[in-house]
Structures are given as C-alpha cells and as structure tokens.
Amino acid sequence: MTEKRKWYRGKWKTSAEIAPLVMEIINKVTRRGIEVKEEGNEVSFFSYHPAHLWEKERASLEVQVELLLSLFPDAQIKCDWEEFYEENWQENWRQYFRPQRISKRLIVLPAWEKYSPQKGEIALFIEPAMAFGTGTHETTRLCLKSMEALYPLETPQSMLDVGTGTGILAIYAAKLGIRHITALDTDPLAIEAASKNAALNKVSHLRFVQDTVNPEVGQYDWVVANLETKIILPLLNALTQIANKTLILSGILTGEIEKISSVLDRPPRKCLTEGEWACLII
Ligand SMILES: C[S@@+](CC[C@H](N)C(=O)[O-])C[C@H]1O[C@@H](n2cnc3c(N)ncnc32)[C@H](O)[C@@H]1O
C-alpha cells in the first residue's frame, strides 16, 4: 500500500495590486513556489505546506500579511486552508516540472522523462517528492553553474552539500567526479528523497545524513550551501572553517549580499546573479 503524507494547501485570493507582494512573502517563507490559478482584478493562487511545518509557516505568514495590510489597508488578502495527501500533490506537480537545460553540458530532467545524454553531456534525473531542488529555481541553477565552472580548475576530492533537498547538487558532484560526498538536511523527507534520487542516477558513494553543519562533520574541499540568508548567517563561521578550497553560498537575495559579505573573514572571489538571487563563491 502506498504511504500517504499530509500537506496543507493555502488557497489565496488577493486584489491584483498586492498579489506580487503576497507571493514574495510566501516564497520567502516556504521556498516551494506558488501555483497561480487565476489572474485578473482578483488573483488566486495556492501555497503548499508539509503538515509538520504548517503551524510555523502559517504563523509567520499571518504576521507578515497583517503587516502588509497595515501598509495597504484597502487591499484584500484572504486565505482558506485545506489538507490533502502527498499522492495527489505529486500528480499535480508533475505537470509543472519540465526538463531544465542548465548549461551546454548539463540538463536536469524529471525522473519520468526518457532521455539519452549526448557524449560528454550530464543528465540528472530528479524525482522531487517533497524536497526542494529540481533545477527550476535560480538558486539551484547558480550552484550547478558555479560547480561546473570551478570543477576543472580545482578538481576537488570531497564536497559537503548543506541543505541537500532532492540531492541535486550532491548527485551532480558525484557525476562530475568528486569522490567523497556528504549531504546534510534537517528535513527527513529530503534525506529520503535525496537517497532515492542518488540510486535513480546510479551514484552510490554519497552519504546522506539528517543533520546540520557541526564541528564533527570534518573538512571538505568544497562546501556548497543553498540555504537562506537567515539560515546561512548563524552557520557562516562553521561553513567557512570546514571549506578547504571553496565555499559556494546560494539562496541569497541580491539585496542581502552585504549582510553576508560584511561578516566574512575574506571578500567573496565571485558573485553570480540570476534575477533577484545571488550566489557567492568564497
Ligand atoms: C533551498 S533548499 C536547497 C535544495 C538543493 N540543495 C538545491 O540547491 O536545490 C534548502 C534545503 O536546506 C534544508 N535546510 C534548512 N535549514 C537547514 C540547516 N540548518 N541545515 C541543513 N539543512 C537545512 C531544507 O530542508 C531544504 O531541503
């Protein structure tokens, strides 16, 4: 029998002028994307929340929506919540995950696509389950592109992936040829999804651990962390100390670069951006 997991769906209705701001708030809180249903004078969209995070995310959204309404008292923001089960969610989301060409050499595809890579090309097959990281998000693409550009210059032997989600970055590292790879995530569902994706991509020498960065994780040539600025900041010291060669930090809004670089012990070597997102190579 298939195990079903509980989720909550936020069914939002807002006036058109406020919709982008509400979506931005939801994206910052959940980082799972939004499903837009109807656009016009009134905009309807859905947000998605795993049951174990729902209370916390809902509370955070309510505080921020209240603040928004105090700034825009004529705006309308309404949200109805409903619970549903993973099986259906996966089916719905399958239609939104399309193959993503990251670079000339790298393509990310849904697990159910058929594709034969050309010579020299790397194809990553990802079953997102409930984890973040399909290559459709700018923050993931920036990490993949940084890894591709740096690999031939640094040929790292080891990598720590902090916040692995679907495992996409760790699996790519294995495909590039990095031998010792550990991938951490605090979310047990991510660890489960990442382990399955590693098997799907036929890479076996990765270690997935439900944990965050701590002094016991050891030293790695590369440390890659696609998190959020508010999560990165308290971990920054540990992250810089465990990276022997390079630290790749993503999930940073361009407006937040200064917050990170002002507390680094050395200036970033490079900063790549895509839209409002930045990735620092340190
Ligand atoms: C934005 S996703 C990145 C997923 C994937 N690495 C990618 O680049 O697409 C961030 C992941 O970090 C995990 N996470 C959040 N805080 C964390 C922490 N303190 N330590 C480890 N993982 C964390 C989340 O559960 C989530 O899976």
The ligand as an SDF file (V2000), in Angstrom:
LIG
                    3D

 27 29  0  0  0  0  0  0  0  0999 V2000
   16.6780   25.7630   -0.8740 C   0  0  0  0  0  0  0  0  0  0  0  0
   16.7220   24.1030   -0.4620 S   0  0  0  0  0  0  0  0  0  0  0  0
   18.1370   23.6020   -1.4010 C   0  0  0  0  0  0  0  0  0  0  0  0
   17.9810   22.2490   -2.0470 C   0  0  0  0  0  0  0  0  0  0  0  0
   19.0740   21.8720   -3.0290 C   0  0  0  0  0  0  0  0  0  0  0  0
   20.3670   21.8260   -2.3760 N   0  0  0  0  0  0  0  0  0  0  0  0
   19.1250   22.8460   -4.1880 C   0  0  0  0  0  0  0  0  0  0  0  0
   20.1420   23.5240   -4.3360 O   0  0  0  0  0  0  0  0  0  0  0  0
   18.1590   22.9290   -4.9550 O   0  0  0  0  0  0  0  0  0  0  0  0
   17.3100   24.1960    1.1980 C   0  0  0  0  0  0  0  0  0  0  0  0
   17.3100   22.8890    1.9490 C   0  0  0  0  0  0  0  0  0  0  0  0
   18.0060   23.1150    3.1780 O   0  0  0  0  0  0  0  0  0  0  0  0
   17.3800   22.4290    4.2300 C   0  0  0  0  0  0  0  0  0  0  0  0
   17.7640   23.1360    5.4700 N   0  0  0  0  0  0  0  0  0  0  0  0
   17.1940   24.2300    6.0200 C   0  0  0  0  0  0  0  0  0  0  0  0
   17.8880   24.6180    7.1080 N   0  0  0  0  0  0  0  0  0  0  0  0
   18.9360   23.7610    7.2300 C   0  0  0  0  0  0  0  0  0  0  0  0
   20.0210   23.6450    8.1440 C   0  0  0  0  0  0  0  0  0  0  0  0
   20.1830   24.4990    9.1580 N   0  0  0  0  0  0  0  0  0  0  0  0
   20.9160   22.6400    7.9730 N   0  0  0  0  0  0  0  0  0  0  0  0
   20.7730   21.7600    6.9550 C   0  0  0  0  0  0  0  0  0  0  0  0
   19.7570   21.8100    6.0630 N   0  0  0  0  0  0  0  0  0  0  0  0
   18.8580   22.8010    6.1920 C   0  0  0  0  0  0  0  0  0  0  0  0
   15.9020   22.4580    3.8730 C   0  0  0  0  0  0  0  0  0  0  0  0
   15.2150   21.3760    4.4860 O   0  0  0  0  0  0  0  0  0  0  0  0
   15.9490   22.3420    2.3350 C   0  0  0  0  0  0  0  0  0  0  0  0
   15.8610   20.9950    1.9230 O   0  0  0  0  0  0  0  0  0  0  0  0
  1  2  1  0
  2  3  1  0
  2 10  1  0
  3  4  1  0
  4  5  1  0
  5  6  1  0
  5  7  1  0
  7  8  2  0
  7  9  1  0
 10 11  1  0
 11 12  1  0
 11 26  1  0
 12 13  1  0
 13 14  1  0
 13 24  1  0
 14 15  1  0
 14 23  1  0
 15 16  2  0
 16 17  1  0
 17 18  1  0
 17 23  2  0
 18 19  1  0
 18 20  2  0
 20 21  1  0
 21 22  2  0
 22 23  1  0
 24 25  1  0
 24 26  1  0
 26 27  1  0
M  CHG  2   2   1   9  -1
M  END
$$$$
